[in-house]
Amino acid sequence: MPTPVGERIRQQRLKKGLTLEQLAQEIGSSKSYMWELENKDVARPSAEKLQAIAQALDTTMDYLLAADDVTEADATDKEFYRKYRGMENKTKKKLQRMLELLDEDNDE
Amino acid sequence: MTNKDRKSPKKAANDLSVVLRAALGEDRFPVDVEALAFEVSKNFDDPITKIRGVEIDGFDGVLRASRKKPSWRILYNTATRYPGRERFTLAHEFGHYVLHRRPLKATDYADGVLANGFDFECFPLQANEWKDVEKEREEEADTFASYLLMPIDDYRDQVAGEDMTLSLLDHVTNRYGVSLTAAVRKWIEFTDKRAAMVVARDGFALWGRASNAAFKTGIFIPSGMPIPDDSIAARGPEAQGNETNTAITLPEGVWRFSRGREPVRELTIFSDRLGMSVSLLVFENTIVSYDFEETKEWDTYDQFVFRGRP
């Protein structure tokens, strides 16, 4: 499972048309380290590393981290908290609206 | 539902398959999960009353208790970005209903709305245990979905001992209405051959699975494993030339696992859209290993019947 940060880095990298190798080179890391950052949820980059990545991708650390900025209280249902946490804010709002609509609906 | 009195995911799915086969025969595929979920859940006091497809990126699905009366809803992603996944997602959420829900009763709605803190996850858990239990539930729901949509006996009949080819994969993905990845993964699960699948992105394995026979001969695919340079997966679609339907035989040493080198046949399917590749590896040499006896699922019902025998 990629982390939201990893997912954002990857999307931003593809948008810039960079390969994994090119980005790794630019920030002075190995290709496999960069891959782990994008694809595994164990990797936790240091602030400096993240800053370097943000710079190389013409974006900000805030943007890369934004998707992580959610607390459990934001999710109304615990059962899908984990999935929910990984979503973009836009997605969360849409989903929340859908759930509210469903609750307002009367069954049959 | 407590853990003790519920069926295993395989058993629960197989029981439904038996019903579907009796009722619909050959027409049961691809499984109409929505109709099945309504039909099955009608027999309970807390049926599934709504199933809605939504197109929200980054969302799979959810099984949610109604806030007003004892009933459940399923929301699942029907976005076309992942063709074939939607049926699996719906079956997965239905699996949560069958396997994991705590039945809702009218008394739970005494105040007119569902009491707080009722949802799905109802056992007091430590933070670290939480993750494991949650993971187990997700895996169980996946297993349920896989067995419901692709019963092994039927899948075996479709393959009929043939080599896996792209056209055969096309046939099964159409028959069962599932994604290529789900179909390959299922085949790996039941094949007697020494085979493995590797899902890769940007030159490394995201994840992989080896068949039982392959696993017992030391084949294992760790996440993050580099994809070998000379493999079809690394060389790209051009490496297949005109031969895109059948696996290509590679010399020994291209794919290397813990027990030495051996030739392997590789069939790789590339998805530009997802930026991923799925490789099916079949190892040529038959290595004699102890026969693996498939253990039959044994659940509390069987136990009960067994004990009750004179």
Interface residues (C-beta under 8 A of the other chain):
Chain A: L14 T19 L20 K31 S32 W35 E36 E38 N39 K40 D77 K78 E79 F80 R82 K83 G86 M87 E88 T91 K94 L95 M98 L99 L102 D103 D105 N106 D107 E108
Chain B: T49 K50 R52 V54 I56 D57 G58 F59 D60 V62 L63 R64 S66 R67 K68 K69 S71 R73 L75 H96 D119 F120 E121 E134 R201 D202 G203 F204 L206 S223 G224 P226 G275
